[in-house]
Amino acid sequence: MWPFPWSSKGFYEFPFRNALLQRTGAFERRMASRNVVRQYAAPGRAARMGKHNIVIASLPAGVYGITSAATTASSLLSSLPQIRIGLLVGIGGGIARPDEGMDIRLGDVIVSQPDGTAGGVVQYDLVKAKSGGERERKDFLNMPPPVLLHALANLQAEHLVAGSKLTALLENMWAANPPMAKPTKSAPGFVHQRSENDRLFNTSYGHAGGRDYRRCDPNEKLQRDTQNSTDPEIHYGIIASGNTLVKNAAERDKVAEHVGKECLCVEMETAGLMNHFPYLVIRGICDYADSHKNNRWQRYASATAAALGKELLGYVPAGELQKTRRAAELLQSSRGRGATTMTNYGKVANFGQTITIQEQSISL
């Protein structure tokens, strides 16, 4: 049984995620015999997490975007047809709006969650141009499978009562893998990078140059409430995905306006996967998708996202997962139906070669 692919964006996600895994020699040997680990998941990335066998797949080094993600997903499914559902875990740019109650900080975690108009992920660069400069959204993507949405609801309920386990998971991994908590001359560790290195600037203010904020005008920094803790917060909403790397505050705000007020994050891979896998998306926030972005927070953000992925899997019942249709079957059935038009919460959307949300909810 291989129910879970755990997809990652690149180098930073692998070390911390690997530290969270439970190695199972028999499972890894079966994977190696199929040549899957070497081709798609990198050596030694087949393991267990809780009650679940998982496979970690990553995009090729230096190759990002929707097309690359879709190719990786299709290759993985062709080699492991037993896969049922997956988590897409990695880093992304935060769309912080502190004056509207969305005070997202670097290192926080965003989880894709349907909002009544979208399935949790919106492809922001798939639009239809209309007269007068108006743009019509053509960006509807499949919802996460019910088994993951039920797990997410139970996770949220537990957090209301007992709080998140993110900090404990992070501390356990640092204790078991001390080098991960230590910075090197060329890179920071997988730890919080201190609040003074987390700055959100006015949209109109561009970066003054350099690898950090030292040349930037402190008067252009938005004033936000002082945090009493550096523990990462978890936010639930819409993730905007596209083929364009957003590193301009004005463009980021255009994306947010286009997608809607529930848009919390922007990234580059998810839209290529949502119609290939039944996925839930988890993103650690490493920058604010503006000209001030740098690599300082990427390792810590990948760690917080991976930790939440592990915590969430604890709420996925193995028995319910076995009742879920295999991802390859869902993909094949969607291709056989061709173009499908569906009604979702009163809105009509063209899904092209995808399954409908209603059918997915019944089948899974």
ChimeraX attribute file (.defattr): number of C-alpha atoms within 10 A of each C-alpha:
attribute: neighborCount
match mode: 1-to-1
recipient: residues
	/A:1	13
	/A:2	20
	/A:3	22
	/A:4	23
	/A:5	25
	/A:6	23
	/A:7	25
	/A:8	24
	/A:9	26
	/A:10	18
	/A:11	14
	/A:12	18
	/A:13	24
	/A:14	22
	/A:15	15
	/A:16	23
	/A:17	23
	/A:18	16
	/A:19	17
	/A:20	21
	/A:21	17
	/A:22	14
	/A:23	17
	/A:24	14
	/A:25	12
	/A:26	10
	/A:27	16
	/A:28	21
	/A:29	14
	/A:30	13
	/A:31	23
	/A:32	16
	/A:33	10
	/A:34	13
	/A:35	14
	/A:36	22
	/A:37	23
	/A:38	14
	/A:39	14
	/A:40	20
	/A:41	23
	/A:42	15
	/A:43	15
	/A:44	18
	/A:45	22
	/A:46	30
	/A:47	23
	/A:48	19
	/A:49	20
	/A:50	16
	/A:51	11
	/A:52	18
	/A:53	21
	/A:54	23
	/A:55	29
	/A:56	25
	/A:57	26
	/A:58	21
	/A:59	22
	/A:60	14
	/A:61	9
	/A:62	8
	/A:63	11
	/A:64	17
	/A:65	20
	/A:66	19
	/A:67	16
	/A:68	16
	/A:69	26
	/A:70	21
	/A:71	14
	/A:72	19
	/A:73	23
	/A:74	16
	/A:75	13
	/A:76	22
	/A:77	20
	/A:78	12
	/A:79	16
	/A:80	21
	/A:81	15
	/A:82	17
	/A:83	26
	/A:84	27
	/A:85	25
	/A:86	23
	/A:87	24
	/A:88	26
	/A:89	28
	/A:90	31
	/A:91	34
	/A:92	30
	/A:93	27
	/A:94	30
	/A:95	28
	/A:96	21
	/A:97	14
	/A:98	15
	/A:99	8
	/A:100	8
	/A:101	8
	/A:102	16
	/A:103	16
	/A:104	23
	/A:105	24
	/A:106	29
	/A:107	31
	/A:108	22
	/A:109	31
	/A:110	27
	/A:111	25
	/A:112	27
	/A:113	23
	/A:114	19
	/A:115	15
	/A:116	11
	/A:117	14
	/A:118	22
	/A:119	22
	/A:120	26
	/A:121	31
	/A:122	29
	/A:123	26
	/A:124	24
	/A:125	16
	/A:126	17
	/A:127	14
	/A:128	11
	/A:129	11
	/A:130	9
	/A:131	6
	/A:132	6
	/A:133	7
	/A:134	10
	/A:135	13
	/A:136	12
	/A:137	17
	/A:138	16
	/A:139	22
	/A:140	22
	/A:141	25
	/A:142	25
	/A:143	25
	/A:144	26
	/A:145	23
	/A:146	16
	/A:147	19
	/A:148	22
	/A:149	17
	/A:150	14
	/A:151	17
	/A:152	21
	/A:153	13
	/A:154	14
	/A:155	20
	/A:156	16
	/A:157	12
	/A:158	12
	/A:159	13
	/A:160	9
	/A:161	8
	/A:162	8
	/A:163	11
	/A:164	19
	/A:165	13
	/A:166	22
	/A:167	15
	/A:168	12
	/A:169	19
	/A:170	22
	/A:171	13
	/A:172	14
	/A:173	20
	/A:174	19
	/A:175	12
	/A:176	12
	/A:177	14
	/A:178	11
	/A:179	12
	/A:180	20
	/A:181	18
	/A:182	13
	/A:183	12
	/A:184	10
	/A:185	5
	/A:186	5
	/A:187	12
	/A:188	19
	/A:189	19
	/A:190	26
	/A:191	21
	/A:192	21
	/A:193	19
	/A:194	10
	/A:195	13
	/A:196	7
	/A:197	13
	/A:198	17
	/A:199	18
	/A:200	21
	/A:201	22
	/A:202	14
	/A:203	17
	/A:204	10
	/A:205	17
	/A:206	17
	/A:207	18
	/A:208	14
	/A:209	12
	/A:210	11
	/A:211	13
	/A:212	15
	/A:213	18
	/A:214	10
	/A:215	11
	/A:216	17
	/A:217	13
	/A:218	11
	/A:219	9
	/A:220	15
	/A:221	14
	/A:222	13
	/A:223	12
	/A:224	11
	/A:225	8
	/A:226	7
	/A:227	9
	/A:228	6
	/A:229	8
	/A:230	15
	/A:231	15
	/A:232	21
	/A:233	17
	/A:234	21
	/A:235	19
	/A:236	19
	/A:237	20
	/A:238	28
	/A:239	34
	/A:240	31
	/A:241	26
	/A:242	21
	/A:243	19
	/A:244	14
	/A:245	15
	/A:246	20
	/A:247	17
	/A:248	19
	/A:249	21
	/A:250	18
	/A:251	14
	/A:252	23
	/A:253	17
	/A:254	12
	/A:255	21
	/A:256	22
	/A:257	12
	/A:258	18
	/A:259	21
	/A:260	14
	/A:261	14
	/A:262	19
	/A:263	25
	/A:264	27
	/A:265	32
	/A:266	31
	/A:267	25
	/A:268	24
	/A:269	26
	/A:270	29
	/A:271	28
	/A:272	23
	/A:273	23
	/A:274	25
	/A:275	22
	/A:276	23
	/A:277	27
	/A:278	27
	/A:279	27
	/A:280	25
	/A:281	23
	/A:282	28
	/A:283	31
	/A:284	33
	/A:285	31
	/A:286	27
	/A:287	28
	/A:288	28
	/A:289	26
	/A:290	25
	/A:291	19
	/A:292	23
	/A:293	19
	/A:294	17
	/A:295	12
	/A:296	20
	/A:297	27
	/A:298	25
	/A:299	28
	/A:300	29
	/A:301	30
	/A:302	32
	/A:303	33
	/A:304	34
	/A:305	30
	/A:306	33
	/A:307	24
	/A:308	25
	/A:309	25
	/A:310	19
	/A:311	17
	/A:312	18
	/A:313	20
	/A:314	15
	/A:315	17
	/A:316	21
	/A:317	15
	/A:318	14
	/A:319	8
	/A:320	10
	/A:321	18
	/A:322	13
	/A:323	12
	/A:324	17
	/A:325	18
	/A:326	22
	/A:327	24
	/A:328	22
	/A:329	15
	/A:330	22
	/A:331	19
	/A:332	14
	/A:333	14
	/A:334	20
	/A:335	14
	/A:336	12
	/A:337	12
	/A:338	13
	/A:339	14
	/A:340	14
	/A:341	15
	/A:342	17
	/A:343	12
	/A:344	16
	/A:345	10
	/A:346	9
	/A:347	10
	/A:348	11
	/A:349	17
	/A:350	16
	/A:351	21
	/A:352	16
	/A:353	18
	/A:354	25
	/A:355	27
	/A:356	21
	/A:357	19
	/A:358	12
	/A:359	11
	/A:360	18
	/A:361	13
	/A:362	9
	/A:363	13
	/A:364	20
